[in-house]
Structure formats: C-alpha cells, structure tokens
C-alpha cells in the first residue's frame, strides 16, 4: 500500500465532507443515507468525483455491503478497495470514501484492527476517525493507544477524539493530553476536554510539571496548557 497524502488533523480523515442535503433514503451510515459523522453521502461524494472514480466507488460500496457485518479472519475484497481509495478517489476524497466503505461494511473490531495494522498513515487515520461510529465498547482501545505512541500529529489528534473521551482510563487520558502538548496538537482536538479535566488534580499537577520543565529549558509554554489548567479548577 502506498501513501495517498495527508489528511487534516481534525474531522474526517481527509477533511470535512461538503455540506448539502443527502440524497437517497437509506438509513444513516449506509451508502445512500447520511454519511457517518459529517462525511458526505455516496451521492454527494460521487458528484465530486470523475465518472470513472464514481463507478469505482459504486463497485467498492457494493462489495462492502455484500460483506456487511462479517468479521472474518481473511481479508475481504472490499478491504483492498479501502487501501486503493487514494489512487481512485484522490488524496482529498480518499478519507470520505473510506468512511463510507467502513459504514457500508458495518466493519467490526477485528476488521478495523486488520485495516489499521496493515494500513498507511492515511488509512489508519480513517480507521481511528471511524471508531466512535463503529465500536460502542472499548475493544478498539489498542488502536487508540498505538496512535498515541506515534509522533504523527494527524494520528495523535484522531486518537484523542470521542472514542478516547469515552473509553480511555484517567491515567491514559492524562498522558494523551500531555502527548498533544508535547507534539503541538491543539487541545481543541481533545474531545470532552472540559468534562474530563474538571476537578482532575493529578492532571493539574502534570501540567504544572510540564510547564516548569519547559520554562527551565528556556522553551515556551503552550497557551493550551494554561487553558487546560484552568479547566481543572486546580490552578495555584
């Protein structure tokens, strides 16, 4: 698999999908219904693609729908389409195309893990961004934890989204916040920051220590750090 370009650190894997009225009457998350979490619907995305790419997308979604809900150990044909989305849809639209494929296939944790482990950075980004829609429980936390060990700011930003807010334990979540500050990911990427930071004396201590280390090294303290400290309510 070859890289298909960079996504943005927030929103859908390759940027926010276009606005507009979804066409089709399918249920949310299906190829003709509302796209997952702000991604374009199949109709909206197809309108942005050349005819041959739109035909490719139709075929890819049909394959994904045919294997809907399966969690087989073997790679399904639509997973190869997932990897090829950048080549056919272009780097700017590969993320929305992958989001639609995951929704059409109703991809489960085993499949998502396989796609993540085998994928390029942009493919991993698509998987991470889809987790809140695809996995209701903590089964996919190993993917979030892996992304937080990288220094790819796109992956780090995706890893601190709604899925992390719902499932990371307090210790791991605090270190995720510090990872954002360390790598320059704006804390605006951290989902539910205000709720989780409120009253967290340990987070306040960690932030103060981080600020002191930066100051001692003659390095600037990120403005986001002061905001996070304020949210804890534990500022000295």
Secondary structure by P-SEA (a helix, b strand, c coil): cccccccccccccccccccccccccccccccccccccccccaaaaaaaccaaaaaaaaaaaaaaaaacccccccccaaaaaaaaccccccccaaaaaaaaaaaaacccaaaaaaaaaaccaaaaaaaaaacccccccccaaaaaaaaaacccaaaaaaaacccccccccaaaaaaaaaaaaaacccccccccccccccccaaaaaaaaaaaaaaaaacccccaaaaaaaaaacccc
